[in-house]
């Protein structure tokens, strides 16, 4: 199985990508997923996300940048632009520049 190709709802993927790339605060459902808070995630999931909880969790595990998830404290650090966020931004910038060369 190629974990990078796990299907999750587009709106969820877009919300996670805005959080990773730009440091935008995730909504309560996405925050619960990122914090490994299964009970909160299940309670906050809408009818589009609910059937995909396991896939969303796997997608985060295999696609989320290091330091961006794992607890509410880690989420806050990412939002505060900690060293993990700054490192990810450097890697992302390098990747973009490499693709345009």
C-alpha positions in Angstrom: 0.0 0.0 0.0 1.3 3.4 -0.9 0.4 5.6 2.1 0.9 8.8 0.2 -2.1 7.9 -2.0 -4.5 7.3 0.8 -7.8 9.0 -0.1 -9.2 11.5 2.4 -11.9 14.1 1.7 -10.5 17.0 -0.3 -11.7 19.6 2.2 -9.8 17.8 5.0 -6.7 17.5 3.0 -6.8 21.2 2.1 -7.3 22.1 5.8 -4.3 20.0 6.8 -2.2 21.5 4.0 -3.1 25.1 5.0 -2.0 24.2 8.6 1.3 22.6 7.4 2.3 25.1 4.8 1.0 28.4 6.2 0.6 27.7 9.9 -3.2 28.4 9.8 -5.0 27.2 12.9 -6.9 23.9 12.2 -10.6 23.6 13.0 -11.6 21.5 16.0 -11.9 18.2 14.0 -8.5 18.6 12.4 -6.9 19.7 15.7 -8.3 16.6 17.4 -6.9 14.4 14.6 -3.5 16.1 14.8 -3.5 15.8 18.6 -4.2 12.1 18.5 -7.4 12.7 20.4 -9.6 10.0 18.9 -12.7 10.6 21.1 -12.8 14.3 20.2 -12.1 13.6 16.5 -15.0 11.1 16.4 -17.3 13.5 18.2 -16.4 16.5 15.9 -16.3 14.6 12.6 -19.0 15.7 10.1 -20.8 13.2 7.8 -18.0 13.6 5.2 -15.1 12.9 7.5 -16.6 10.3 9.8 -16.4 7.4 7.4 -12.7 8.3 6.7 -11.3 8.6 10.3 -8.9 5.7 9.9 -7.7 6.9 6.5 -7.2 10.4 7.8 -5.2 9.1 10.7 -3.0 7.1 8.3 -2.6 10.0 6.0 -1.4 12.2 8.9 1.0 9.5 10.1 2.6 9.2 6.7 2.4 12.7 5.3 2.5 15.2 8.1 5.7 17.1 8.6 7.8 16.1 11.7 6.8 18.1 14.7 3.4 19.2 13.4 1.2 16.7 15.2 1.1 14.4 18.2 -0.5 16.5 20.9 -2.2 19.8 21.4 1.1 21.2 22.6 2.8 20.2 19.4 0.0 21.9 17.4 0.5 25.1 19.4 4.2 25.0 18.8 3.6 24.7 15.1 1.2 27.6 15.2 3.8 29.6 17.1 6.2 28.9 14.2 8.6 26.8 16.3 11.8 25.2 15.1 10.0 22.3 13.4 7.8 24.7 11.4 10.8 26.8 10.4 12.7 23.6 9.3 9.7 22.5 7.3 9.5 25.9 5.6 13.1 25.7 4.6 12.6 22.2 3.1 9.5 23.3 1.3 11.2 26.4 -0.1 14.1 24.3 -1.3 11.7 21.9 -2.9 9.9 24.7 -4.7 13.1 26.3 -5.9 14.5 22.9 -7.1 11.4 22.2 -9.2 11.6 25.6 -10.9 15.2 25.3 -11.8 
